[in-house]
Amino acid sequence: MSILSWRDLEVDYTDNGQGPAVILIHGGASNNRQWEPLIDQLQDRYRVLAVNLRGTGKTSTWPPGKPQPLSAQTQLIEALAEFVGGPVSLVGHSYGGTIAMKVAQTTAVHISKMILIEPNPFFLLNRPGYEDGRADIDIMAEPFQRLAAEDRWSEIGVHFIDYWFGTGSWQAMGEKRRMSISAMMPTIRSAWDGLMHDPVPIETWADIATRTLLITSADTRLSVKCIRDQMRDHLPGLSYAETPEGGHMAIVSKPDLVNPDIIRFLDQT
C-alpha cells in the first residue's frame, strides 16, 4: 500500500510492476483488493496501480451526507495519472467503470485505452427508449432512497447485495462481511445522485470509442444490458466482449473468464 498526497487529497493505492501504466478502479462496496488476480497477470509487463476510492482504505473521505459528484472520485485518477506521467490505460468495474468514463470526458488525463466492465452510468437510462432498464434499477433505487432517509443502512445492504449478486446473497454472507457492506452504504448513497442524474449524452464518448473495450456478462441485470445496448448503438468502433456467466460481479467471482479479454485488449498494438 502507498499513499499519494496530491493537492488536499490523500490517495491510497498499490503500485506493482514496470511498463506502460494501467490504473484499476474498483466498483462500489468493494476495494482495490478485487484486482489481485489481474495484477498478478499484468505486473510482468505493465505498471499497475490499483486505487482505493473515497470511502475505502486510507483515501480521503467525503463529507458525510453531502452529495458526491463523480468528479470527487475522478480527482483520484487525475492524481495518479499526474504522478505516473505520460499516458495511462484505465480499467474500471461497475462504479469504477463510470468513473473511468467521467475521466475520459476531460483533458486532464491522457488515456491510451479504456476497459469498462459492467459500467453503471445509470443517467444514460433517462434517455427515451431505455425505460425498461430504468425500471430495473428502480427495483433497488426505491427502497435504497427510502431507507437511507431513515439511516437504515443494514437494510439497504440487503437490497443492494441481492440486486447485484442475486436473491439470498445477503443472507449467505458472514456477519463480518455484512457489517463491512453496511458501513459502505452511506458512501454509496452520497454517490447515488451522480450515477442517476449526470446530464451527459452517450455521444460524449465517441472520440475514445475505438480505444475502448466494453465487457458485460450474458446473465447481468437488465439495467446494465440497456446501458450496454446504448453504448453499442451510439459509439461506433467500440470493442465488445461478453462473459458467458458470472453476472455483474464476474470480475470477482470468475476472473478467469474476464481477465483474458482485459489482457488481450491491453496487449493489442
N, C-alpha and C positions, 0 to 999 in steps of 0.2 A: 504494500500500500504506500502511495505517495500523496502528498498534499501540495497543491499548487496555489500560491497566493497571487491573485490577479485582481487589480483594482480593489474593490471592497469585498471580494469573494474568496472563500476557501473551497478548492475543488479537490475532492477525494477521487483518486483513480489508481489503476495499476498500469504498469508500463513494462512490456515484455518484448524481446526480440529486436532485430535491426532490419532496416529496409524501408520501403515505402510505408507511410503512416496509414493506419486504419484505426478509426475511432468507433468503438462499440457502445451503443446506447440502449440500456435495458428498458423493459416495459414497466408499467405501473405495478405496484405490490410486489416488486422484485428488487434485485440489486445487481451489481456487476459480476457477482459470482455465477450468474446464469450462463456466462460466456466461457467458463473454464474449458469445456471440451473444444470449442472453436479456437480459443487462444493456443491450446496445445498443438493444434493443426496448422496454425499460421505463423507462429513465432520464429520458425526456422528461416523465413524469408521476408517477413513483414515486421514493422514496429507496431505493436498492437496496444492501444490504450483503451481501457475499459472504464468509463466514468461511472461514478455513483451520483445519481441525480439528486436534486433537492429533496430532503426528507429521508435520505438513505445515507449510511456511512457517516463520515465526518464532513461532508459537503455542507456549505452554509445553508441554513434553513430559510423558509419563507415565513413571514409573519402569520401566526395562526388566525384563521377566519378571514383573511384578506384574499379576494380572488386572485389567482395566479395566472397571468398571461403566459402563453407559450414562450415568449421572449425571456421569461425568468429562467427557463431551462436552456434556451439556445445560447445564453451567455456563457454557460459552462463549456459548450462545444467550441465557441469562439476562443475561449481562454486556452483550451488545449491545442487548438489549431495554431494559434499565435505562438504558443510555447514550442511546438514542433517546428514551425516554419515550413513554408512550401505547401504543396497540395496534399490533401488528405482524402481518403475514402471513408464514407460513413456507412455503418451498418446499424440499423435500428429495428427493434421489435416492438410492435403494438404502440404504446405511447411514445416509445423511443423512435419508432418509425415516423410518427407525426412530428416529433421534434426535428428529426433529420430533414423532413420536408420543409419545415419552417426555416431552418438554417439555409436551405437552398434558395429561399426567396430573397436572401440578402446577398450582398457582395463581400461580406465580412470574411467568408471562408472560401478558399479555392478548392472546390470539390472535384476530385478525379472521377470517382464513381460513387453511386449511392445504391444501397441494397435495403429494401424495405420489406420486412417480414410481418405480414398481418398488420399493416398500419391502421390506425383508428382515427383518422380525421373526420369525426362524425359530422362536422359542419358541412361536409360535402353532401350529406344526406338531406339537407334542406333544399337542394335543387329539385325542381319538378321532375317526376319520373322515378324517384327513389323512395317513395312513401313507404313501401314495404320494409326497406332497410331501417328507416326512421322508426317505424312501429316496433321493429325487433329490438332496437336499442332502448326504446322506451319501456320495454319489459323490465329492464334493470333500472333505468333512469328515474322512473316514477317513485318506486319505493326508496331508492337511493336519496333523492332530494327530500322526500317526506321525513325519513328517519334522521337524516343529517340535521334537519331543523330542530330535532329534539335530542341531538347528541347521542343517538343510539347506535354507536359505532360497531359493536359486535354484530348487531342485527343487519347492518349494512354489509358487513363482511360476508354473511350468508348469501345475500343476493348477488354480490359481486363475484364471489368464487364460484357459485353454482352456475351463474350465467356463462362464465368463461371456461370453466373446467368440466361442467356437466352437473346435473342434479345429483345431490348426495355427496358432492366433493367436500363441502364444508364439514359435514358430519364425519367423513372418513379421515379428516385431518387430526393430528395430535393437538393437545391443548396448547402447547408452546407455540406451534405454528399459527393456531387461531389467534392467540394473543398478539403475535407479531403482525398478522394481517390487519387485525382491528386497529392497532396503533398506527398503521399506514393510512387508514381511511380518511382522517381529516386532511392529510396532504392531497390525496386523490380528489377529495371534494373541492379543495381550493383550485385545483387544475381543471375542474369539470367545465366551467364556462368557456375556457379557451378551446377545449375539444369540441364543444357543441355550437359555438356561435362566432368563431373567427370568420369574417366575411371574405373569404378568399376563393376565387373561382379556380376550377381544376386546371384551366389553361395556363395558370401561373407557372406550372412546372413543365411546359412544353419544351423549353430550351435545354433542359437537362434529361429529358426522357430517353434519349439514345444512350445515355451513360447510366441508366437506372435499371435495376432488376427488382421486380415485384414478386414476392413469394407468398402464396396462401395455401391453405390446406383444403382438400376436397370436402372435408366434413366440418368446416368452420361455421361460425354464426352467419345468419343471413345479412346482418348489418355489414360485416366485413366483405361478404360476397358482393354486395351492392357497391361498396367503395371500390373493390377490385374491378367490377364491370365498368364503372365510371372512368377509372384510370385507363383501362384498356381501350375504351371507346374514344377517349378525348386526348390521349397522349401518344401520337404516332411515334413508332420507334422504340417504345417501352418493351424491355425484355420481360418475359414472364415464365415462372416455374411453379408447378403445383405439387405439393406434398400429398401422397395418397391418403394419409391418415395422420392423426395427432391433434386435430383441431387447432384452436388459437394458440395453444401452448406447445405445439410440436417442437419448437426450438429448444424447449426444456425437457420434454418427455421423450422425444425421439430425435435428438440432434443428428443421429446417423442418417436420417432421411433429409434433413435440411442443410446441414453443413456442406455436403458435396456441391450443391448448387451455389452456395456463397463462394466457396473456394474457386470453383470453375470460373465464375464471373470475375472475381478479383484477378485471377491469373491470366485472363484474356488480354492480349495486347492490342 
